[in-house]
Amino acid sequence: MRQRTRGWIMPEADILSLLRLLDERVNSPKIEVRHRDTLIRLRDILEEDLKTYRLDEPQKEPQPRSGEAA
């Protein structure tokens, strides 16, 4: 099965910031149910993108501590 990709990429810091805003809106008593459902779906998409982004990052090799031989 072919994996769908979106035509946009959002930096990790922006995703985290947007997730915080979405959580505030979802938990607001003033929001309508249909809007809450849409925001929850958007949050799921962003969390999936964040997980994929973190898995695709190359693993950083640990740097030797000062005083240790390489």
C-alpha positions in Angstrom: 0.0 0.0 0.0 1.3 3.4 -0.9 1.8 5.8 1.9 0.2 9.2 1.4 2.3 12.3 1.9 1.3 15.9 2.4 2.7 18.8 0.3 3.9 20.7 3.3 6.4 20.2 6.1 6.2 21.9 9.5 9.2 22.3 11.8 9.1 20.3 15.1 9.0 23.5 17.2 5.9 24.7 15.3 4.2 21.4 15.7 4.7 21.4 19.4 3.4 24.9 19.7 0.4 24.2 17.6 -0.4 21.0 19.7 -0.4 23.2 22.8 -2.8 25.6 21.2 -5.1 22.8 20.0 -5.2 21.3 23.5 -6.3 24.6 24.9 -9.1 24.9 22.3 -10.2 21.3 22.6 -10.6 21.7 26.4 -12.4 25.0 26.1 -16.1 24.9 27.3 -17.0 27.4 24.5 -16.2 25.2 21.6 -18.8 23.4 19.5 -18.7 19.6 19.3 -18.2 19.5 15.6 -15.3 21.9 15.9 -13.8 20.0 18.8 -13.9 16.8 16.6 -12.1 18.6 13.8 -9.4 19.9 16.1 -8.9 16.4 17.6 -8.4 15.0 14.2 -5.9 17.7 13.3 -4.1 17.0 16.6 -3.9 13.3 15.7 -2.4 14.2 12.3 0.2 16.5 13.8 1.2 14.0 16.4 1.6 11.4 13.7 3.7 13.8 11.7 5.8 14.6 14.8 6.4 10.9 15.4 7.4 10.3 11.8 9.7 13.4 11.9 11.4 12.1 15.0 11.8 8.6 13.5 13.3 9.9 10.3 15.9 12.1 12.0 19.4 10.5 11.8 20.4 9.2 15.1 23.2 11.4 16.7 26.3 9.6 17.7 27.3 10.3 21.3 30.1 12.7 21.5 33.2 11.6 23.5 33.5 13.3 26.9 36.3 15.7 27.4 39.3 13.8 28.7 38.3 10.5 27.1 40.3 9.1 24.2 38.3 8.5 21.0 
